[in-house]
Structure formats: C-alpha cells, structure tokens
Amino acid sequence: MTSDDRASDTSRAPGRPRTARDLNSFPRIPVTPETATLTGILTALGAAVITLIGATLGGMAGMRYHRKVDRVGLGR
C-alpha cells in the first residue's frame, strides 16, 4: 500500500472491511454516452425483431398443427 492509498483510506473506519465504494480499481469500458445509447436502441430493436419473427413462426406452426388435429377430429 503506498502513502497515497493510505491517505485516501482515511474515510474508512479502522477495522471496517473494504466495500465496492472503497475500491476504484474496477475496469472501465471506454464508451461514450452516445455510443451506449445507440447500442441500447439497436439491441432493443434487434430483440423486438427476433421476438416478432419467433411469434410469427410459432403462430404458423400452431395453426398448421391445429388444422391437422381438426381434420382428424372432424373425421374428414
């Protein structure tokens, strides 16, 4: 521990364990707020498109299944 670390450690009471607020050594991802916003919007749009495609394919598969079941159930 360097003298600078000890100087910044004065806010912590003796014997109190370190918390996440006491540590400032977490890695940072160099992302601007604009990039993060754009990435969030694109991710949300991608999730919506994938959900829509999945719902459409599921609906088509269900419709096909129920048509087969109805044909057999009606004796045709």
N, C-alpha and C positions, 0 to 999 in steps of 0.2 A: 504494500500500500504506500503510495507516495504521499508527500506532505500535502499536495493539492487534494488528494482523496480524503485525507483526514480533515482538512478544512471544510470540505463540503459535507462531511459526515456529522457536523455539529447539530443539525436539526433532529438527528435520531437520538433518542434517549439511550443511555448506556444499558446494555443487556437486551434491548429491544431487537428482534430479528429484522433483517432487511426485508423490504417488500418490493413489489414491482415498481412503485413510485420512487424508491430509493435508487434503483438501478437505471441507468440511462445508456445501457450498452446493447439494447436490442437492435438488430439490424433494421435499417430503414430502406424502403424501396423508393428510389428516386422517381416519383411520379408527380406530375403537376395536377392540380385540381381539375383542370380542363380535360386532361387525358383520362383521369379517373371517372369523370362524369361521362365522357364519350364511351368509355369501356363499359360502364354500367348500363347505359342506354342500349348499346349494341348487344350486351348479354341478355337484357330483358326482352329485346325484340327477337333474338335467336331462340330464347326459351318459349316465347309465345308462338313462334312459327313451328317449332318442333312439337309443341303441345297440340296445335291445330292439325298438323299432319297426323299425329298419333290418334287424335279423336276421330278424324275422318276415316282413317284406315280401320280403326276399331268399329266404327259405325257400319262401314261397308261389310266387314266380316260378320258382324252380328246380324245384319239384315240378310246376308246370304244364308247363315245358319238357320235363322228363324223361318225363312222361306222353305228350306228343305224340311224342317220339322213340321211346318204347317201342311206341306204337301203330303207327308206320311200320315199325319194325324187326321186329315180330311179324307183319306182313302183314295186319293187321285192317282 
